[in-house]
């Protein structure tokens, strides 16, 4: 049913390969997950599948219409699971996209991506899903049109979340972990995801990687020529105290509008169907 091609890399729970569906040559990615411990890894993997199925069932329209990539099929071979997902083409991850644009993005380009990313994160939160590892390597940028389109990949560390749930085991990329993990050894879905929005925007605008420890020690600097609204957005997302960070709802409803208020950018959104 599928042809496996070359290795793409490592997901949160296993190796990922490119391939295509034989009947229509639809590009796919194939993730192979070895289940070593049924009580531990097996449970985590089943959550990933359940999340992907939930997103697929609730998506409006067909494959390629949602921000998260769609799970097409999955196969359980006992000690190994095979997940078959759509593979957007042409597309590169945000890390590569930034590199191809000279090592950092101008504000206008970064804002187009940021708006879609916040929309996607808010959608996941509304579905009670915590991705836990939103970063440039887990964000695909479709490049087949004038306006880049954001897709979220790798739900291997994701989980279903209850309101105000706290987590005391960290899953994600440690250098991007929120300050509360270092100070309190716990973190919550909403504030962590908002922190990740700030991390992604910082890396998009600056020629260098973000590191929470370096940031807390004030070793990372913001560009001087950033617009006030953009700087305010970064400051809000990267606030050290989680209780004082804006919610995703506030980012979506108010702060993004301030960042987007340049007329040229607004025209770009309207002409391409953004609201």
N, C-alpha and C positions, 0 to 999 in steps of 0.2 A: 504493500500500500504506500510505502514511503521509501525514498532513496536517501541514505545518509551520505553526506559529503565530507567536508573538512571540519576540524575542531574550531569552535569559536572562542572557547575559554571555559572558566569555571563559574557556575552559579552559586547561590547560597548553599545548595545541598548536593551539588554534583556537576559533572562535566556537561558542556553544552556543545552540540554539533549543528552545523547547517545541513539543510536537505530540502527536498521538495516532495509534494504529493504526486503520485504517479498519474492519477486520472486527469488532473488539470494543470500539473506543474506549478501548483501554488507553493511559493517559498515557505519553508517551515524551519523552526529550530527544534531540535530534539534534545531533551535533557534526560540524562541517565543518572538515576539516583540509587546508590547501593544502600540497602537497609541493613545496617549491621546489628542494631539492637531494636527489637520490635517495641519495647517499652519506651524507648527514648526517640531515636531517629524516626522510627516508623510512625510514631504519633505526630511528630513535627511535620513529616511529609504529608500525612493525611490532612493536616490543617491547610497546607499549601494547596493541595488539590481541591479541598472544600472551598477555599477562598476563590480560586480560579473558576470553579464551577458556578459559584454564586455570582461572580462578576459577569460571566458569560450568560447566565440565565436572565440577569437583570439589565443587560445591555440593550439599548435601543437600536434596532436595526441588525445588520449582519456583521461579519468579521470586518475589521479595519475601521469601525466607527467609534470605538471606545479608546480612552487614553491608555489604560492597561492593555498589554498585548493579550490576545484571546487564546485560551486553552481549547484546542480543537479535539483532542482525544487523549486518553491516558490508559496505560496498560500496567497491570499488576502481575509481576512474575515472582512473587514471594519475597525474595531477598533483593529484588531490584524493581524499581518503578521507572516507566518510560513516559515522559510528558511530551506531547507534541503540541507546539504553539505556533501561531502565525509568526512570520518573520518579515517585518516591513522592508521593502526594497523600493528605491534606494534609501539607505539610512546609515547613520553612524552614531556612536554614543556621543554624549555631550562633551566628554573629555576630548575626543578626537575632533569634534566639530569646533571646539575652541582652538585647538592646535591648528586646524586648517584655516582659521580666521586670524592667524597671527599671534596666537598665544593668549588673547583676551578678546572680549566682545565689546563693541560700542554700546552705550546705554540703550539705544533704540532696539538693537537686536536682542540684548539681554532681557528687555522688558517684554518683548513678544513671547519669549520662552517662559519667562517667569509667570506671566498671566496664565498660560496654559497649565503650568506646573501647579500653581496654587489651586486652580480649578480642579485638577485631577486629585490633589491631596484632599481637598474639601469633599469631593465625591467619595473617596475612600472612607473618610471619617464619617460621612453620612451613612455609609453601609457598615459602620462599626468594624472597619478593617484598619489595622496598624501595619504599615509596610515595614517599618523599623530601620530600613537601610536605603533611604532616598539619597542618592549621590550622583555625581556626573556620570559614573560608569554604568549606573542603572537607569539612565534616561536616554532613550533613543531619540534622535532628531531625524524625522523624515525630510528628505531634501528634494523631493520630486516636484515641488511647486515653489512659487515665489515666496510664500510664507512658510517657514519651517514649522513642522508639527511635532509636538511632544508625545512620546509613548513611554510608559513606565514598564520596566521589565524586572525579572528576578524577585519573585515573591517567596523565595525559599526560607526567609527568616520572618515572614509576616505572621500575624495572628489576629483572631477576633478579639475585640476589646469591649469591655463594659465601661460605662461612664465612671470616671475618676479612678480607674484601675491603676495601681502602681506596680512597677516591675523591679525586681531586685536581682535579676540575672541579666547582664547586658548582652543583647544580640545586635550586631551591626558592625560598623567600622569604627574601631576604637579612637582613631585620631579625630573623628567627627562627633564623638559622644558629647552630650550636653553637659554643662558645668555641674548640674545637680547630681550627675552620676559620680563625679569626683568628690563632691562635698557631702552628699547624703546617701550615696550608694543606692539610689532609686531614681526612677524617672517615670513620666507619664506620656501617653500617646500625643495629646494635643501640643503641649509645650515642646516636646522633642521634635515633632514634625515641623513646627514653626522654626525651631533652631536650624533644622536641615534646609529649610527654604533660604535662610540667611547664608548658610554655608555654600549652597549651590550658587547663589547670586554673587557672593564674594569671589568664588573661583572663576565665575564667568567674566567678571570685570577686572580681575587682577591676574598678572602673569606669575602665578605661583599657587601652590597647594595651601589649603586651609589646614590648620592644626589647632585643636582646642587648647591644648596645653600652652602652645606659643601665644595664642590669642589672650588667654588669661594672664600671661606674664607680660602682656603688652608688647610682644615682639612683632606682631603683624600690624601693618599700617594700612589705612584707607587712602585711595588716590585723592589728591587734593582737588582735582577738577570735577569730581562727581557732583551732580545736581543735588540741591538741598533735599528734594523729595526722595531721591534714590538713597542718599546717605541716611535720611530719617528712617527709611524702610529697613536698611541694613541694621541700624542701631536698635530698632524695635525687635527684629527677629533675633539678634544676637545679644539681647539683654541677659545678664548673668542670672538673675532671679527668675525662675520659671513662672511664678505667679504674676509677674508684671509684664510678661510677653503678651502681645496681642494673640487672640485666638485666630484660628484659620478663618472663621466667619468674619472677624474684623479685618483681616488681611484681604479677604475676598470682597467685602462690601465697601470698605472705606480707604484703606491705605493704598490698594492697587490703583484706585481711581486718581489719587493724588499723583502717583508715579506716572500715570498714563496721560496726564493732562496736556502734553504737547500736542498741538493740532495735527502735525504730520503723522504721529503715531496713532491718534484716534482715527484718522482717515484710513490708515492701513487696516485697522481692525474692522471698521465698518465695511470696507470694500471686500473683505474676505470672510464676512459672516460672523465676526466676533461681536459680542454684545458688551 
